[in-house]
């Protein structure tokens, strides 16, 4: 394996990590609380405005991480 191959593999691993963390941010920060609120399984009483604001924030964070992963892959040799 050449040095360029190793470099590419490290970049792909970093991009995969960023993409996975981004997806997890969306699921844990946005989808799960909304489902909990709809089903009544949410333990804490949170105002819907706060829930929507936090869900939107987590979606934005997830999308930013996904974009960083895409930009990382553009650096492949």
SELUM-919373 format. One line per 8 residues: their letters; for each residue x, y, z of N, C-alpha, C, CB. Coordinates in steps of 0.001 Angstrom, whole numbers. Atoms other than C-alpha are relative to their C-alpha. Glycine has a CB too. Example, Ala and Ser with C-alpha at 12.3 -4.5 7.8 and 13.67 -1.06 7.14 Angstrom:
<recs>
as	890 -1190 0 12300 -4500 7800 900 1200 0 -992 27 1246; -820 -1190 -60 13670 -1060 7140 -770 1090 730 414 462 -1415
</recs>
This chain:
<recs>
xxxxxxxx	853 -1175 0 0 0 0 896 1235 0 -969 0 1227; -817 -1208 109 1440 3324 -1037 -444 1040 1033 -91 588 -1429; 327 -1085 -932 1482 6471 1049 -1280 716 -437 1171 1007 94; 1225 -640 506 -1221 7974 -1203 -1232 -831 345 87 204 -1527; 1120 880 -372 -3443 4943 -569 -337 144 1478 335 -1471 -322; 223 -172 -1445 -2974 5308 3184 -668 1340 290 1334 -101 770; 579 -1335 -164 -3756 9011 2958 -1486 -13 -375 766 1035 -864; 1395 85 438 -6950 8291 1010 -859 -771 994 -83 -658 -1372
xxxxxxxx	763 791 -972 -8045 5651 3504 -259 792 1278 743 -1300 333; 202 -838 -1192 -7516 8052 6413 -1063 1064 -260 1326 669 425; 1018 -994 344 -9569 10693 4620 -1390 -627 -48 327 652 -1346; 1301 669 64 -12364 8216 3921 -504 -356 1391 89 -1262 -861; 385 322 -1373 -12352 7123 7554 -480 1250 735 1179 -639 754; 410 -1253 -636 -12544 10739 8743 -1356 461 -533 1060 1092 -231; 1277 -399 588 -15386 11481 6310 -1137 -887 503 76 -58 -1530; 1013 913 -531 -17276 8401 7478 -356 362 1429 489 -1449 -67
xxxxxxxx	246 -401 -1386 -16874 9482 11089 -862 1259 59 1329 235 735; 765 -1251 0 -18134 13013 10378 -1442 -226 -452 673 1034 -907; 1337 272 507 -21082 11708 8393 -838 -765 1030 82 -793 -1308; 711 777 -1015 -22022 9215 11126 -391 867 1187 857 -1172 471; 321 -908 -1110 -21829 11845 13862 -1099 975 -422 1265 778 459; 1051 -882 501 -23936 14157 11699 -1356 -680 -22 347 486 -1385; 1255 757 11 -26576 11486 11193 -506 -245 1412 185 -1334 -726; 385 220 -1397 -26562 10674 14886 -532 1259 655 1176 -520 790
xxxxxxxx	475 -1273 -550 -26990 14343 15746 -1441 264 -407 897 1155 -464; 1365 -217 479 -30101 14540 13616 -969 -953 683 -72 -174 -1522; 906 983 -601 -31604 11335 15002 -203 267 1483 536 -1415 -203; 105 -174 -1451 -30830 11952 18669 -548 1374 362 1361 -203 657; 392 -1350 -372 -31368 15695 18678 -1306 478 -583 1046 926 -392; 1219 -493 641 -34350 16051 16375 -1097 -1055 -70 315 490 -1390; 1030 1014 214 -36164 12824 15555 -494 -589 1317 533 -1109 -895; 399 654 -1253 -36150 11170 18983 -851 899 902 1233 -444 756
xxxxxxxx	859 -841 -838 -37487 14165 20958 -1386 245 -597 674 1321 241; 1301 -219 632 -40245 14785 18417 -872 -1245 142 173 369 -1490; 752 1245 -174 -41288 11125 18510 -428 -152 1454 844 -1219 -442; 348 65 -1422 -41176 11231 22313 -1137 934 362 1204 325 844; 1074 -961 -263 -43389 14297 22348 -1323 -484 -586 359 1377 -576; 1220 471 660 -45883 12806 19899 -601 -1195 738 294 -377 -1459; 502 1205 -667 -46137 9480 21731 -236 200 1483 961 -1134 -199; 176 -257 -1424 -46131 11061 25168 1043 -677 864 -1355 -443 428
xxxxxxxx	-1039 700 -746 -42981 9206 26164 1077 936 531 631 -1050 -870; -1010 -948 -472 -40976 12356 26836 -119 155 1506 -152 1375 -704; 16 -53 -1461 -39999 12368 30502 -160 1404 546 1255 -597 542; 53 -1380 -488 -39569 16104 30931 -1047 777 -785 1387 686 -116; 973 -854 674 -42164 18692 30128 752 1166 -630 -1104 507 994; -730 -1019 750 -40646 20856 27447 -1004 744 -875 1153 -634 -866; 882 -781 865 -42383 23684 25674 275 -358 -1454 192 1524 236; -194 346 1413 -42951 22892 21997 941 953 -734 -1330 -19 -703
xxxxxxxx	-892 -955 671 -41132 26083 20942 1464 -337 262 -298 1433 466; -1379 385 -340 -37990 24962 22764 378 -1273 -740 162 -201 1531; -256 1262 689 -38272 21482 21279 261 233 -1488 -1184 -960 186; -174 -279 1428 -38644 22810 17739 1313 736 -244 -1184 828 -541; -1257 -740 146 -35743 25234 18203 1201 -936 113 96 1111 1059; -1116 937 -183 -33436 22499 19500 64 -1012 -1141 -132 -734 1345; 21 944 1115 -34549 20082 16781 596 642 -1249 -1437 -481 -278; -552 -708 1167 -33785 22671 14095 1508 194 137 -689 1367 -177
xxxxxxxx	-1430 -180 -247 -30405 23380 15665 760 -1302 -248 239 489 1439; -683 1282 189 -29496 19690 15700 5 -416 -1469 -666 -1087 849; 16 292 1434 -30564 19296 12068 1071 821 -713 -1397 291 -603; -1030 -855 608 -28335 22230 11104 1394 -535 324 -141 1464 495; -1300 569 -383 -25414 20738 13058 279 -1266 -805 38 -311 1520; -163 1224 781 -25974 17389 11347 327 280 -1453 -1247 -836 81; -266 -350 1396 -26056 19003 7915 1390 608 -178 -1058 974 -506; -1358 -564 58 -22873 20963 8636 1037 -1120 50 233 1001 1168
xxxxxxxx	-941 1119 -89 -21090 17765 9664 -7 -824 -1283 -340 -894 1202; 79 725 1268 -22345 16020 6523 758 754 -1094 -1474 -210 -414; -714 -817 996 -21020 18899 4406 1513 -74 215 -471 1471 68; -1433 147 -286 -17647 18702 6157 518 -1348 -494 267 147 1510; -396 1319 500 -17548 14994 5310 151 33 -1518 -1033 -1073 414; -86 -111 1463 -18237 15791 1653 1247 765 -428 -1250 691 -557; -1199 -779 323 -15497 18412 1610 1270 -802 269 23 1301 808; -1155 849 -301 -13104 15924 3196 272 -952 -1154 -230 -792 1300
xxxxx	-182 945 1105 -13703 13468 359 540 674 -1259 -1316 -687 -315; -540 -709 1168 -12823 16139 -2203 1518 95 48 -600 1399 -93; -1459 -66 -142 -9263 16029 -852 681 -1315 -367 367 381 1423; -608 1276 388 -8739 12444 -2065 990 207 -1137 -1083 -1015 -414; -1046 -92 1026 -5632 11969 -4184 -355 -897 -1155 1384 -379 570
</recs>
